Every structure is written in structure tokens, then in C-alpha cells.
Amino acid sequence: MKRTTILGLAAGLLVAGAANAGNELIMVAEKAAGPIFSADAMLDGQAVGIQFRVRINGASDKTQINLANCLKAIPKTHQGGCGISPDKQVVTGLVFSMTNAPLPKGLFPLGTVSVTSGEKVSFEVVEFLVAGDAGKPLDAQVRDGALK
């Protein structure tokens, strides 16, 4: 009985994975310890590089952005990092490979960004790009969990 259940669950996951083939940015915002967003990417195994941009609505020149936990888990085959625009309105993350090595298939943790501001802020994904070998654009979608 247990073996049949496990095999059925595994088959269901494979079918669900095939139905959602492509690349997806998964964003979730929290307010428990101050405004923070976390990002992960579900990748199809063809992605060589990714870029995402998240607007911080309500940010001002006094807003503090902590990027210390953004893109900390990049594979050794890749380079990248996160940055903030001079007006503190947009966080950009970039991961790339100088040798066209693919990123691992499956869930790829992009990390978290926290914001300290006297103003109410919200987050909005404004760009998610995925590139394959030689910069070929790949299908990319965004799933956000109540970012505002």
C-alpha cells in the first residue's frame, strides 16, 4: 500500500512538473521582521543566466536596503550579485556563466532582501529574464505571493 502511494505521488509530481515546464520566479513578501521579500527560481535545466528587477514602492533616500542575503548561493560555475538603483527604488539581481554552464534544474534559491524605512513599502516584480545557451531567451513567468 505504501509503495503504491509513493509511486502514485511521484508520478503525480512528474506530471505536474511537465505541465509547468519553463522557468518561474517565485516571490513572497513578509512584514514580520520589517518589510522583506524572498525570491526563488524554479528552473528547467536549460537556463544559463537570469535577471530580475523588483521595485520597492514607497522607498525614499532615507530607506535602507540590505542585500547581504541576496544571491548568496550561486553555483561555482556562475557569477552574479544584487544591486540597488541610486534612487533606492529598484533591486536588480543577475546570475550568469562565462562558460554557458546551465544552472541546476529545479528550485534555485535567490535569497532575501530586507528594507528599513519609516514609510510603508511594497514590492513589485518589474522584470524576470531567463537566458539559455548563447543568450537565447527562454520562457519566464512570475508567481508572486501577495507582494503588496
N, C-alpha and C positions, 0 to 999 in steps of 0.2 A: 504494500500500500504506500509506504513512504517513498519507495523508489519511483513508483508511478507518478506520485505527486511532484517529486523533484524534477523528473523528466518533463512533465507537463509544464511546470513553471519555467524551466529552461527553454523549452520550445516557445512558450508564450513570449519570453523576453527576446528571443531571436526574431520572432515575427514583429514585435513592437519596434525593435531596433531597425529592422529593414524598412518598416513603414516610415520611420523618422530619419532615414538616411540623409546625410548632409551635415552641416556644421551649425551649431547653435550656441549663442551666448546666453548664459543663464545669470540673471542679475536679481539680487534680493537686497532690499534696504531694511535697516533696523534703526531703532531710536533708543534702545535700552541704555547704551553707554554713550549717548550722543549720536548725532547722525553718522551713519556708516553704511557703506554698500560693499557687498561681496560679489565677486564675479568668478564664474567657471565657464569653461567652454566644453561642449560635447563635440568631439571631432571625429571625422570619418576615416582618418588614416591617410588621406591624401594631402592634408594641409601642411604647407611648409612654413607659412607665416600668417600672423593675424595682427589686426589693428583694431582697437576700439577707442571710442571717444564718448565720455559721459559728461553732460552739462550739469553743473551744480547751480540750480536755480536759487536765487536769493543770496548768493555769495557776494562779499564785498572785499575791499582791500584789507580789511581787518580779519578776514576769515583765515583760519589756519588749516592747512590740508596736510595730513600725514600719509605719505606714500611709502613708509617703511615696510609695509607688508604687501605691497603691490608687485606682482611678478617675481616673487622670491624663489619659485620652484621651476625655473626654466631648465630644460634638459641641457646637458653639456654640449650638445650639437647645435645649440641655438644661442642667440644673444637677444638682448632687449631690455626694456625697462619702462617705467612710467614717469610722466612729467605733468606739470600743471601750466596752463597758459598764464601769461603775465597778469591778466586781469582776474585770475583765480576763478574763472568761470568754467573751464573745461579740463578734465583729466584725460590724457591720452596714454594708451598702453600699446606697445609694439613688441612683437616677437618675430625674429627672422633667423634664417640659416644661410650662412655664406656658402654652404656646400649643397644646398637644396635638399637637406635631410628632412624627411617628414616628421611632424610632431606625432606623438603617440596617439593611437586610436583610443577613443573613449573619453572619460572625464579628465580634463586638464585644469587644475586649479590656477586661477589667475590672481587670487588674493583679495585683500580688502583695502579700502581707502576710508579713513575717518576724517571728519570735519568738526572743527571747533569754531562756532560762530554765535554771536549774540542774536542773529537773525534766524528766522525759520528757513530751513533749506530743504530742497527736494532734489532728486536725481532723475536725469532723463538720458537714455542712450540715444546719441545722435549719429553714431556710425559704428558698424561692425563689418569689417572686411576680412575675407579669408582668401589666401592665395595658395595655389598649388605649385608644382614644378614650373620653373621659368616664369613665375609671376602670374600664371593663368588664374583668373578669378574663379572662385568656387562658390557654390550655393551657400548662403549665410543667412540665418534668421536670428531674431532676438526673442527671448522669453524673459519678461521682467515680472518680478513678484512684488507688486504694489510699491513701485519706486517713489511715488509721490506721497 
